[in-house]
Amino acid sequence: MEAVEVKVSRLQMEEEKSSPEHKSPEVCECLHGSVHDKEHAPMMRAVLCSQVCKVYRFQREDDRRLLVREQMSETPLSFSLPKTLLSALIREHMIRIQEVKELGDLSPQWEGLRCDVINHCTQLIGWYQEALTELDRHCADGASSSFKSSSSKSDRHLQFVPTNLHAQRMEVTCPQCSGVWYEVITFGAPADHYQAFKHGGLKRQLSKRSRYMDRCVCVSVSYSADESSRGRALLASVAQLQPLVFRLAEELLAVSLEANAARLQQVLDGLTHQTEQFVHALKDELVKHALLVIHSQSSASSHAHSNGTLPDHLPANQEGLSTFRQQDDVQCDKEYDEEEWDRAWANVAMSLNCIIAMVDRLQGQEDRPQEVTSSEQQDAMRDANSQNNTASSFSWQEQLLPLVVTLRDCVREAMGKAQAAMTFVVLQGAAAATVYQGSVELMQRRHAVFSQALSAVVCGFLLKLNGGLEDPDFLQQLHSVGILAQFEGLLSTYGDEVGMLEDMMVGVDDLSRVAFRVTEAKTDQPEELLPTLSGSWASLIVEVPLPSETFDLLPWQLKEGRLIRIHPVLFNIGINQQQSLAERFGDSSLQETVNQQSSERLRVYCNTLRDRLPDAAAINSLSDLLSSLHHSVESRKKKNVAVLWIAASVCRGVNGVRLTSCKSAKDRTSMSVTLEQCVLLREKHTLSQQHFSTALDCMRRDGCRLENVQKNIGSRKFAFSSIQLLSFPKLYRPPDGTYG
């Protein structure tokens, strides 16, 4: 059966051993060109390393041959991106400490909260500095700086590093196509194995905190990062304007002694301008809202913690801290006048108007004409003016003094209220980003899980960008809609893997706060092409440097820094024996929930893509796939792996990033990616149906994924037993002799 034989070897062995009659010169030339041109581009050298390659020949339906190159690569991003994120988090928390320290003297209630924010940030900084030091030492000691094995997934010092992260790639060459690439990022499900799952994962712990926070008076409101930034800017603005107003007011009084109308008007113009700027800053609705909240909470302070802070054992919640805006959320005391703040800044404006009116009246007296009939009378008048000059100037100052005092008092009162309000906003914003999120351990867990997910999706995006640089539709899609990141999970909803799935759900959701920005690299050196991070945890930007000649290929929107948003979705179907137990004796509602939510998010993304780019390829075929996906998700069929297959098809149809995970990405993940590769060969390149199973077994028996198992556990056997495999869907079972 020569027709069904599959030759497996490294590229060099294939070229040396294949006989001319079984080898197409055109195919080999195309393969050789793609390897040496595309694969050795500066970006690819920076992103991929330690590659393992296998080459296959498969028979098509027309009896011609497919040349398939399977490649599995490590990536330096496994360690470089977590280190960059740790540095960014350390920097962000240091800045937050400085911001709350600059708030000056606070009431005892808010001083306690400030101390909690500082302590929270200080602990995280200490832990993250230790983790960063250990990662540097790990790489310096000669250990791999691009791979974390599955046996190290519980290592405390490698908590932020993704487990077993690889780029699984397949290049297909045939007479009709040359060098078509398909990519899947494989890595262990982003989860905190160090803290383990005794109390569940992030989703469960955050839900507990959400319920508590909803009942907690002292945190009934929080402020976003933008609002906190506005608060700091307003504090700085009024702090700068107040002394200017006071100085000009004093100068106005001093000039009034000169009885010089022109000079008086000049100083008044300056005072008017600065005071109007002061009033404009005070009219921000954020100030009024904060004052209402402060008054509301003062009447309920007895329900808060004794020092105005939260108990240390509180669970955390991000969802319970959404930006407060509904009026119903703030119940104000009936005695409190909601217009009090409006009157405060209006009094400043009115006191200024009184000064302006007084100056106009004084200038009117000065400019009134006087009739003189003789030189003697002129001399007499000159003498009288000289004698009364001092008395007149004192009269001007005496008339202006009470008005200036009133202006100063009104400015001082408004300043005090504004400072109190914005101090509250900044402090609440800092607390919302730290202590209100939960314990230090919970924040560390969330950051670690996010780091693992971020490293994987950045790797996938760089590969997708490299492959689409000559595709104008893809580049337009990036800056107008964003990039889809479709995570495929194979975790069960039983035992510890429930906690892993709960971690993964939050980690994937947190990616929605991330955006990419493409920049021009200084050089083509690999270290200059590694991504960096800017922004804050609430709004993180991944800076992606490209070589100059590559950067020039981009549309002007991307060249000018247009952000590329990430749209993450997660579909999970448990396939092992633990999932059988969950379906029979446990609960699969978590899996149903995540699949339903992601199905809706995927539909929204595709609709947005269709609306903004109606002429893009594959748009018209998405409707049927989305409908099939919806029906598959709602059917709640046991181990319905069709959900994963359809979601993957939609992802590829919209040029998204594909990522696949199980607990450690070596066994179930290997079954999934090899199946996906063979399905692509059958559907896209007419792999013969009768040879489909043979090709699938070949990839699992002799392909890259057994190399992955070897580097993780030192054995070339998938970690399955015959009994366990009976519960697996048939297409996810490896051939005999490859497991045990």
C-alpha positions in Angstrom: 0.0 0.0 0.0 2.5 2.5 -1.2 -0.2 5.0 -1.7 -0.9 5.3 2.0 2.7 5.3 3.2 3.8 8.5 4.9 7.4 9.4 5.2 8.4 11.3 8.3 11.8 12.9 8.8 13.5 16.2 9.4 13.7 18.5 6.4 17.3 17.6 5.6 16.6 13.9 5.7 13.6 14.3 3.4 15.6 16.1 0.8 18.4 13.6 1.0 16.4 10.4 1.0 13.4 11.1 -1.2 13.9 9.7 -4.7 13.4 12.0 -7.7 10.4 10.1 -9.0 8.5 10.6 -5.8 9.6 14.2 -5.3 8.2 17.2 -7.2 10.9 19.8 -8.0 8.4 22.6 -7.9 7.2 21.6 -4.5 10.6 21.3 -3.0 11.7 24.6 -4.5 8.7 26.4 -2.9 9.4 24.7 0.4 13.0 25.7 0.3 12.2 29.3 -0.5 9.7 29.7 2.2 12.0 28.2 4.8 14.9 30.4 4.0 13.0 33.7 3.2 10.0 33.9 5.4 11.3 31.9 8.3 14.5 33.9 8.7 12.9 37.3 8.7 14.1 39.4 11.6 10.7 39.3 13.4 10.6 35.5 13.2 14.1 35.1 14.5 13.1 37.3 17.4 9.9 35.5 18.2 10.7 31.8 17.6 13.5 29.6 18.7 14.4 26.0 19.4 12.4 24.7 16.5 11.5 21.1 15.9 10.4 20.2 12.3 8.8 17.1 10.7 8.0 16.7 7.0 5.2 14.5 5.6 4.0 13.5 2.2 0.2 12.8 2.1 -1.9 11.7 -0.8 -4.7 14.0 -2.1 -8.0 13.0 -3.7 -6.5 13.5 -7.1 -3.7 11.1 -6.2 -1.2 13.9 -6.2 1.0 14.6 -3.1 0.9 17.1 -0.4 4.1 18.2 1.2 3.4 19.1 4.8 5.9 20.7 7.1 5.1 20.6 10.8 7.0 22.9 13.0 6.9 23.4 16.8 8.8 26.3 18.3 9.6 27.8 21.7 9.5 31.6 22.1 11.6 34.0 24.2 8.3 35.7 25.0 7.7 33.0 27.6 10.1 34.8 29.9 10.6 38.3 28.4 7.0 39.4 28.5 6.4 38.3 32.1 9.5 40.2 33.1 8.3 43.3 31.3 4.9 43.0 32.9 6.4 42.6 36.4 8.5 45.8 35.8 5.4 47.6 34.6 3.4 46.6 37.7 6.2 47.6 40.0 6.4 51.0 38.3 2.6 51.5 38.4 2.4 50.7 42.2 5.3 52.9 43.0 3.5 55.8 41.2 0.3 55.0 43.1 2.1 55.2 46.4 3.5 58.6 45.5 0.1 59.9 44.3 -1.6 59.1 47.6 1.3 60.4 49.7 1.0 63.7 47.9 -2.6 64.1 49.0 -1.4 65.8 52.2 -3.1 65.7 55.6 -6.3 63.6 55.6 -9.0 62.9 58.1 -8.5 59.8 60.3 -11.1 57.9 58.3 -9.3 58.4 55.0 -5.8 58.3 56.5 -6.5 54.7 57.4 -7.5 53.9 53.8 -4.4 55.6 52.5 -2.3 53.5 54.8 -4.0 50.4 53.5 -3.4 51.4 49.8 0.3 52.0 50.6 0.7 48.7 52.4 -1.1 46.8 49.7 1.1 48.4 47.0 4.3 47.9 49.1 3.6 44.1 49.5 3.0 43.6 45.8 6.1 45.6 44.9 8.2 43.4 47.2 6.8 40.2 45.8 7.2 41.3 42.2 10.7 42.5 42.7 11.6 39.1 44.2 9.9 37.4 41.2 11.7 39.5 38.7 15.0 38.8 40.4 14.4 35.1 40.4 13.5 35.1 36.7 16.7 37.0 35.9 18.6 34.5 38.0 16.8 31.6 36.3 17.9 32.7 32.9 21.4 33.6 34.0 22.0 30.2 35.5 21.8 28.6 32.1 18.2 27.4 32.4 15.9 27.7 29.4 14.8 31.3 28.9 12.1 30.3 26.5 10.4 27.2 28.0 8.7 26.3 31.3 8.0 22.6 31.5 4.7 21.1 32.9 6.6 19.8 35.9 7.4 23.4 36.9 3.9 24.7 36.7 3.7 25.0 40.5 7.0 26.7 40.9 6.5 29.9 42.9 9.2 31.8 41.1 7.8 30.9 37.7 4.2 31.9 38.6 4.0 34.5 35.9 5.5 32.3 33.1 3.2 30.4 30.8 3.5 26.6 31.0 4.8 24.8 27.9 4.2 27.7 25.5 4.8 26.8 21.9 3.9 27.9 18.4 2.5 24.9 16.5 2.7 25.7 12.8 2.0 23.8 9.6 3.1 24.7 6.1 1.3 23.1 3.2 2.8 23.0 -0.3 1.2 21.5 -3.4 1.1 22.3 -7.1 -1.8 24.7 -6.6 -0.3 26.6 -3.6 3.1 27.3 -2.1 3.8 27.9 1.5 0.3 28.2 3.1 0.8 28.5 6.9 -1.6 27.5 9.7 -0.8 28.4 13.3 -2.0 27.4 16.7 -0.5 28.7 20.0 -0.4 25.9 22.6 0.2 26.4 26.3 -1.0 25.2 29.6 -4.3 26.8 30.7 -3.4 30.1 32.3 -3.9 29.3 36.0 -2.1 29.8 39.3 -0.9 26.3 40.2 1.3 27.7 43.0 -1.7 29.0 45.1 -3.6 26.0 43.9 -7.4 25.6 43.9 -8.6 24.8 47.4 -10.8 27.9 47.4 -11.6 27.7 43.7 -10.2 29.9 40.9 -10.5 33.6 40.2 -14.1 33.5 39.0 -15.4 32.0 42.2 -13.3 34.2 44.5 -14.2 37.4 42.6 -17.9 36.5 42.8 -17.6 36.1 46.6 -16.1 39.5 46.8 -18.7 41.0 44.5 -21.5 39.9 46.9 -19.6 41.4 49.9 -18.8 44.7 48.1 -22.4 45.2 47.2 -23.2 45.4 50.9 -20.3 47.5 51.9 -21.1 51.2 52.5 -17.6 52.5 52.4 -17.0 51.2 48.9 -20.4 51.9 47.4 -18.6 54.0 44.8 -15.3 53.8 42.9 -13.7 55.9 40.3 -12.1 54.8 37.0 -8.5 55.5 36.1 -9.6 58.3 33.9 -11.6 59.9 36.7 -8.7 59.6 39.1 -6.4 61.2 36.5 -9.0 64.0 36.1 -9.0 64.4 39.9 -5.2 64.7 40.1 -5.2 67.2 37.2 -7.9 69.3 38.9 -6.0 69.3 42.2 -2.9 70.4 40.4 -4.8 73.1 38.5 -6.5 74.7 41.4 -3.4 74.5 43.5 -1.6 76.5 40.8 -4.4 79.0 40.2 -5.3 79.9 43.8 -2.0 81.6 44.7 -2.1 83.4 41.3 -5.6 84.8 42.1 -4.5 85.8 45.6 -1.3 87.5 44.3 -3.2 89.5 41.7 -5.9 90.5 44.2 -3.1 91.9 46.5 -1.6 93.6 43.5 -4.9 95.2 42.6 -5.1 96.7 46.1 -1.5 98.0 45.8 -2.1 99.5 42.4 -5.3 101.2 43.7 -3.1 103.4 45.9 -1.6 104.9 42.7 -5.1 105.9 41.4 -3.8 105.0 38.0 -6.8 103.8 36.0 -4.8 102.2 33.1 -2.5 100.2 35.5 -5.6 99.2 37.6 -7.3 97.9 34.5 -4.3 95.9 33.5 -4.1 94.1 36.8 -7.8 93.6 36.8 -7.7 91.9 33.4 -5.1 89.5 34.8 -7.2 88.8 37.9 -10.3 88.2 35.8 -8.5 85.7 33.5 -7.0 83.7 36.4 -10.2 83.7 38.4 -12.3 82.6 35.4 -9.8 79.7 34.8 -10.2 78.8 38.5 -14.0 78.8 38.2 -13.9 76.8 35.0 -11.9 74.1 36.7 -14.3 74.0 39.6 -17.3 73.5 37.4 -16.3 69.8 36.7 -19.3 67.6 37.6 -16.8 65.1 39.1 -16.4 67.6 42.0 -20.1 67.9 42.7 -20.6 64.1 42.5 -17.7 63.4 44.9 -19.1 65.9 47.4 -22.5 64.3 47.3 -20.9 60.9 47.9 -18.8 62.2 50.8 -21.8 63.6 52.5 -23.8 60.4 51.9 -21.1 58.2 53.4 -20.5 60.5 56.4 -24.0 59.6 57.7 -23.3 55.9 57.2 -19.7 55.8 58.4 -20.7 53.8 61.5 -21.3 50.8 59.1 -17.7 51.1 57.8 -14.6 49.6 59.3 -13.3 51.4 62.4 -10.5 53.2 60.5 -12.4 53.6 57.2 -10.8 50.6 55.5 -11.9 47.1 54.6 -11.2 44.1 56.7 -8.2 42.2 55.6 -10.1 39.0 54.8 -12.4 40.5 52.3 -12.7 38.7 48.9 -12.0 40.7 45.8 -14.1 41.8 42.9 -13.6 43.7 39.8 -17.1 43.6 38.6 -18.5 45.1 41.8 -16.3 48.1 41.3 -17.7 49.4 38.0 -17.7 53.1 37.7 -20.5 54.6 39.8 -22.9 56.9 37.9 -26.5 56.1 38.7 -28.1 58.7 41.0 -29.9 56.0 42.8 -26.6 54.6 44.1 -26.1 57.7 46.2 -28.7 58.4 48.8 -28.1 61.9 50.1 -29.3 63.3 53.4 -32.4 65.4 52.9 -30.7 68.3 54.8 -27.9 68.4 52.2 -28.5 70.9 49.5 -27.4 69.5 46.1 -26.8 73.0 44.8 -24.4 73.9 47.6 -21.3 73.2 45.4 -22.8 75.2 42.5 -23.2 78.2 44.9 -19.6 77.8 46.0 -18.1 78.4 42.6 -20.8 80.8 41.6 -19.9 82.9 44.7 -16.3 83.2 43.3 -17.6 84.4 40.0 -20.0 86.9 41.6 -17.4 88.3 43.9 -15.2 88.9 40.9 -18.0 90.7 39.1 -18.4 93.0 42.1 -14.7 93.9 41.9 -15.1 94.6 38.1 -18.1 96.8 38.7 -16.3 98.7 41.4 -13.3 99.3 39.2 -15.5 100.5 36.4 -17.2 103.0 38.8 -13.9 104.3 40.1 -12.6 104.7 36.6 -15.8 106.5 35.7 -15.2 109.1 38.5 -11.7 109.6 37.4 -12.7 110.2 33.7 -15.5 112.7 34.5 -14.6 116.1 32.8 -14.2 119.3 35.0 -14.9 122.9 33.7 -12.3 125.5 34.4 -12.8 129.2 33.5 -9.5 130.9 34.4 -5.8 130.3 35.0 -6.2 131.2 38.7 -8.9 128.6 39.0 -6.8 126.1 37.2 -3.9 126.7 39.6 -6.3 126.4 42.6 -7.7 123.1 41.2 -4.1 121.8 40.6 -3.2 122.6 44.2 -6.4 120.9 45.5 -5.8 117.8 43.4 -2.3 117.6 44.7 -3.5 117.9 48.3 -6.4 115.4 47.8 -4.4 112.8 45.7 -3.5 110.7 48.6 -7.0 110.9 50.1 -8.4 109.8 46.7 -6.2 106.8 46.4 -7.0 105.7 49.9 -10.6 106.0 48.9 -10.1 103.6 46.0 -8.4 101.0 48.2 -11.0 101.4 50.9 -13.7 100.7 48.4 -11.9 97.7 46.9 -10.7 96.1 50.1 -13.9 94.4 51.3 -14.6 93.1 47.8 -11.1 91.6 47.5 -11.5 90.0 51.0 -14.8 88.5 49.9 -13.2 87.1 46.7 -10.4 85.6 48.8 -12.9 84.0 51.2 -15.0 82.6 48.4 -11.9 81.2 46.6 -10.6 79.7 49.8 -14.0 78.0 50.6 -14.3 76.6 47.0 -10.7 75.5 47.1 -11.2 73.6 50.3 -14.3 71.8 49.0 -12.6 71.0 45.7 -9.5 69.6 47.4 -11.6 67.4 49.6 -13.6 66.1 46.7 -10.7 65.4 44.4 -8.7 63.9 47.3 -11.6 61.6 47.8 -11.7 60.7 44.1 -7.9 60.0 43.9 -8.0 58.0 47.1 -11.0 56.0 46.1 -9.5 55.4 42.6 -6.3 54.1 44.2 -8.3 51.9 46.6 -10.4 50.6 43.7 -7.2 49.5 41.9 -5.7 47.9 45.1 -7.4 47.1 48.4 -10.9 47.0 46.9 -9.7 44.4 44.4 -9.1 42.0 47.2 -6.2 40.6 49.2 -2.6 40.9 48.0 -2.7 37.2 47.3 -5.7 37.5 45.1 -4.2 40.4 43.1 -1.0 38.4 42.6 -3.0 35.5 41.4 -4.9 37.6 38.9 -1.7 39.3 37.6 0.0 35.9 37.2 -2.9 34.3 35.3 -3.1 37.4 33.1 0.7 37.3 32.4 0.4 33.7 31.1 -2.5 34.6 28.8 -0.8 37.8 27.6 2.4 36.0 26.7 0.6 33.5 24.6 -1.7 35.9 22.8 1.2 38.3 22.0 3.1 35.4 20.4 0.1 34.5 18.3 -0.5 38.1 17.2 3.2 38.6 16.1 3.0 35.5 14.0 -0.4 36.6 12.5 1.0 40.0 11.8 4.1 38.6 10.1 2.0 36.5 7.9 -0.5 39.2 6.9 1.8 42.2 6.1 1.0 41.9 2.4 -2.7 41.5 3.0 -4.4 45.0 2.9 -7.7 43.7 4.1 -6.1 42.1 7.1 -4.2 45.3 8.0 -7.4 47.4 7.6 -9.2 44.9 9.8 -6.6 45.4 12.5 -7.0 49.2 12.9 -10.7 49.4 12.2 -12.0 46.4 14.2 -9.2 44.7 16.1 -7.9 41.2 16.3 -9.9 38.2 17.5 -8.2 35.9 20.0 -10.0 32.5 20.2 -9.0 30.4 23.1 -9.9 26.7 23.0 -10.0 24.9 26.4 -10.1 21.2 27.0 -10.4 21.4 30.8 -13.0 19.3 32.6 -15.5 20.8 35.0 -14.5 18.4 37.8 -12.0 18.7 40.6 -9.0 21.1 40.4 -9.7 21.7 36.7 -12.8 23.7 37.7 -10.5 26.1 39.4 -8.2 26.2 36.4 -11.1 27.0 34.2 -12.2 29.8 36.6 -8.7 31.2 36.4 -8.6 31.0 32.7 -12.0 32.7 32.3 -10.8 35.8 34.1 -7.4 35.8 32.5 -8.9 35.7 29.0 -11.5 38.4 29.9 -8.7 40.7 31.3 -7.1 40.6 27.8 -10.0 42.9 26.6 -8.2 45.8 28.4 -5.1 45.2 26.2 -4.3 46.8 22.8 -1.4 46.6 20.4 0.5 49.5 18.9 3.0 49.0 16.1 6.2 51.0 16.2 9.3 51.3 14.1 12.3 49.4 15.6 15.7 51.1 15.9 17.6 48.1 14.5 16.9 44.6 13.3 18.5 43.0 16.3 16.3 40.4 18.0 16.4 42.1 21.3 15.2 45.3 19.7 12.2 43.5 18.2 10.8 42.1 21.4 7.5 43.7 22.5 7.4 46.2 25.4 4.5 47.4 27.6 3.2 50.8 28.4 0.1 52.2 30.1 -1.3 50.7 33.3 -3.0 47.5 34.4 -6.4 49.0 33.6 -5.4 49.9 30.1 -2.3 48.1 28.9 -0.6 48.7 25.5 1.7 46.2 23.9 4.3 48.1 21.8 5.2 45.9 18.8 8.4 47.1 17.1 8.9 46.2 13.4 12.0 46.5 11.2 12.0 49.7 9.1 11.4 47.8 5.8 8.5 46.0 7.3 7.0 49.0 9.0 6.9 50.8 5.7 4.4 48.2 4.4 1.8 49.3 7.0 -1.1 51.6 6.3 -0.8 55.1 7.6 -3.3 54.5 10.4 -1.0 51.9 12.0 2.1 54.0 11.3 0.6 56.8 13.2 -0.1 54.7 16.2 -3.7 53.6 15.8 -4.4 51.0 18.6 -5.3 47.4 17.7 -7.9 46.1 20.2 -8.0 42.5 21.4 -11.3 40.7 21.3 -10.8 37.5 23.4 -13.3 34.6 23.5 -13.0 31.3 25.2 -14.7 28.0 24.3 -14.2 25.0 26.5 -15.2 21.4 26.1 -14.0 18.8 28.6 -13.1 15.5 26.8 -11.5 13.2 29.4 -12.8 10.8 32.0 -13.1 13.6 34.6 -15.6 15.3 32.4 -17.6 12.1 32.2 -17.8 12.2 36.0 -18.9 15.9 35.9 -21.6 15.2 33.4 -22.9 12.2 35.4 -22.5 13.4 39.0 -21.3 17.0 39.0 -22.1 20.3 37.3 -21.2 21.5 33.8 -22.9 24.9 34.1 -19.6 26.8 34.2 -18.7 25.4 30.8 -22.1 26.2 29.4 -21.9 29.7 30.7 -18.5 30.5 29.2 -19.5 29.0 25.8 -22.7 30.9 25.7 -21.0 34.2 26.5 -18.2 33.6 24.0 -20.7 32.7 21.3 -22.4 36.0 21.8 -19.1 37.9 21.8 -18.0 36.2 18.7 -21.2 37.1 17.0 -20.9 40.7 17.9 -17.3 40.8 16.6 -18.3 39.2 13.3 -21.2 41.6 12.9 -18.9 44.6 13.6 -16.4 43.2 11.0 -19.2 42.8 8.5 -20.5 46.3 9.0 -17.1 48.1 8.8 -15.6 45.9 6.1 -18.4 44.5 4.0 -16.1 43.6 1.1 -13.7 41.5 3.2 -13.2 37.9 2.2 -15.1 35.2 4.0 -17.6 37.6 5.6 -20.6 36.1 3.7 -19.8 32.6 4.9 -19.7 33.5 8.6 -23.5 33.6 9.1 -24.0 29.9 8.6 -21.0 29.1 10.9 -22.3 31.4 13.6 -25.7 29.8 13.4 -24.2 26.3 13.7 -22.1 27.4 16.6 -25.1 28.9 18.4 -27.1 25.6 18.0 -24.2 23.5 19.1 -23.7 25.6 22.2 -27.4 25.6 23.1 -27.8 21.8 22.5 -25.8 21.0 25.6 -24.7 17.8 24.1 -22.1 15.9 26.2 -18.5 16.4 25.1 -19.8 18.3 22.1 -16.4 18.9 20.4 -18.2 20.4 17.4 -18.3 23.6 19.4 -14.5 23.8 19.3 -14.3 22.9 15.6 -16.8 25.5 14.5 -15.3 28.2 16.7 -11.9 27.5 15.2 -13.3 27.7 11.7 -14.9 31.1 12.5 -11.6 32.3 14.0 -9.6 31.3 10.9 -12.3 32.9 8.7 -11.7 36.3 10.4 -7.9 36.0 10.5 -7.9 35.6 14.3 -5.3 34.1 16.7 -5.9 30.5 17.6 -4.8 29.2 21.0 -5.4 25.8 22.5 -4.9 24.7 26.1 -5.4 21.9 28.6 -3.9 21.5 32.0 -0.3 21.4 30.7 -0.7 21.5 26.9 1.1 18.2 26.2 -1.5 15.4 26.0 -5.1 16.5 25.3 -3.7 19.6 23.5 -1.6 17.4 21.3 -4.7 15.4 20.3 -6.5 18.6 19.4 -3.9 20.3 17.3 -3.0 17.2 15.3 -6.7 16.7 14.6 -7.1 20.3 13.6 -4.1 20.0 11.2 -5.5 17.0 9.5 -9.0 18.6 9.2 -7.4 21.6 7.5 -5.5 19.3 5.1 -8.8 17.6 4.3 -11.0 20.7 3.9 -8.5 23.1 2.4 -6.1 20.9 0.5 -8.2 17.8 -0.5 -6.4 15.3 1.7 -7.9 11.9 0.7 -10.6 10.9 3.1 -9.4 7.3 3.1 -6.0 8.5 4.2 -7.3 10.9 6.9 -6.9 8.5 9.8 -3.5 7.4 8.6 -2.3 11.0 8.5 -3.7 11.6 11.9 -2.0 8.6 13.5 1.2 9.6 11.7 1.3 13.0 13.2 0.6 11.7 16.7 3.1 8.8 16.4 6.0 10.5 14.7 5.3 14.2 14.8 6.3 17.2 16.8 3.9 16.6 19.7 5.7 13.6 21.0 8.8 15.7 21.0 6.8 18.1 23.2 5.9 15.3 25.6 9.6 14.2 25.7 10.9 17.7 26.6 8.2 18.0 29.4 8.4 14.7 31.2 11.4 12.9 29.6 9.2 10.2 28.0 7.8 9.7 24.5 4.4 8.5 25.7 1.2 10.5 26.0 -0.1 10.3 29.6 -3.2 8.3 28.9 -4.3 4.9 30.0 -6.5 2.5 27.9 -9.3 2.9 30.4 -9.2 6.7 30.3 -9.2 6.7 26.5 -12.5 4.9 26.4 -14.2 8.1 27.6 -12.5 10.3 25.0 -14.2 11.2 21.7 -12.8 8.8 19.1 -10.9 11.4 17.1 -9.0 12.5 20.2 -7.5 9.0 20.9 -3.8 8.4 20.0 -2.6 5.3 18.1 -1.5 2.2 20.0 2.0 2.4 21.3 2.0 6.1 21.9 0.5 6.3 25.3 0.9 4.6 28.7 
